[in-house]
């Protein structure tokens, strides 16, 4: 079991450049993970990647998620902040700038903490 900081370190390492053109570890996700890690609110949470989205939890054990935080997806140069539950694919915010998506998500999550 990894701590929050260890999990961030693993994600940053896995997604760092260079990126294969058709690889799983994309430049978009690298930019998103980097921006989220640098944010004081999102960077303090437990991160995970699922279905091209960064999900976050205030739990120390990701399998014990009880939070209803938005997720941030990264694909095709777009960053979407997705409402909970993520499976409904309700987009709250769409941008081409990962920092804007992170800021939007951090404002929502900060109110829930």
N, C-alpha and C positions, 0 to 999 in steps of 0.2 A: 504494500500500500504506500503510495507516494503522498507527500504533503502537498499543499497548494503550490508552494514555491517550487518544489521538485517537478510538479506536473507542468507548470509554466515553462520551466527550463527544458523539459522534454519536448514540448510542442514547439518552442522556439528553435530548438536544434533540428527537429524533424522537418520543419517547413522552411528552414533558411535556404537562401539561394546557393547554388544555381538550381533552376527548376527545369525538369524535362518538359518538353512541349506537350506531351500527352500524359504526363504523370499525375498522380494523386495529390502531390504536394505542390500546390499552385502559388504563383506570385500574389494573386488576390488574397488567398488565405494567409500567406506570410505577412502581408501588409496589415490585414485585420488583426492577427494575433499580436503583432508588434504594437499596434496602436492600443489594443485592449490591455495588454500587459503594462503599458506606460500610464494608463489611466488609474488614478488612485482608488476609485471604487471598483472597477472591473478587475484590476490587477490584484485586488485583495481577495477575490473569490476563487473557487475551485473551477478550473476550465476543463472542457472536453470538446472534442470535435465529433459531430454526428450529422450525417446527411448533408455535408457541405456547409454546416453551420457551427458556429462557436456557441456552446451552451455554457452557462455559469451557475454555480451553486454556492450557497453560504454554508453548506455542509462540509465536513472534513472527509466524508466518505461519499464518493459520487453516487454510489448505489442507493444512498439514503436521501435522495433529493426530495425535498418537500416544498421547495421554492417554486414560485410561478413567474420566474423572470423571463423577459423576452430573450430570444436567441438572435444572433446576427449571422446571416448567410453571406457567402462570398462566391460569386460565380459570374463569368462573362463580363468582368469589369464593373459589376453592380454589387452593392452592399445593401441588404434588406434587413431591417429590424422586424422580427416576426413576433406576433403576440402569442401568449400562452393560451391554449396548448399549441405547440408548434406544428402539430400534424394538420391543423386546419389551414395552414398557409395564409394567415391573415397578415398582410404587410402593413406595418404602422408607419414606416419611413423607408424611402428609397433614395439612394445617392450613388454617385461614382467615387465618393471620397470616404475611405475607411474611417478617418478621424471624425467626420460628421456622424457616421453611423454609431461609432463608439460613444460620442458625446450624447447623442439622443438616447441610446440604451442606458447609459450611466445615469441620466436624469431620472428615468423611470425606475431603475433598480435602486437608486439612492433613496427614493421616497418609500420603497418597500422594506428597506433595511431597518 
